[in-house]
Amino acid sequence: MEYKVIPFIPTIDRNKENSIKVAKELETKIANYSNEGWKYVRLESVQTYIVPDPGCFGLGAKPGFTAYRQMIVFSKE
């Protein structure tokens, strides 16, 4: 079995759009990959740690933080 994982990073304008736009975007991605023979498995949340940036001599330093990314998982036999 073969797997394909792609990032899913939807964005909306909070003043104009709502979660329906996000659902449509996900639906479109699933349909496009299905047309290529891939079967949708699930939407997975992946936690990552972004390392701190020490800056130059401590100036402009940025702390590390945890970020979450959504990944769409597909499979193909």
Secondary structure, DSSP 8 states (H G I E B T S, - for coil): -EEEEEEE-----TTT--HHHHHHHHHHHHHHHHHTT-EEEEEEEEEEEE--B-TBTTBT-B--EEEEEEEEEEEE-
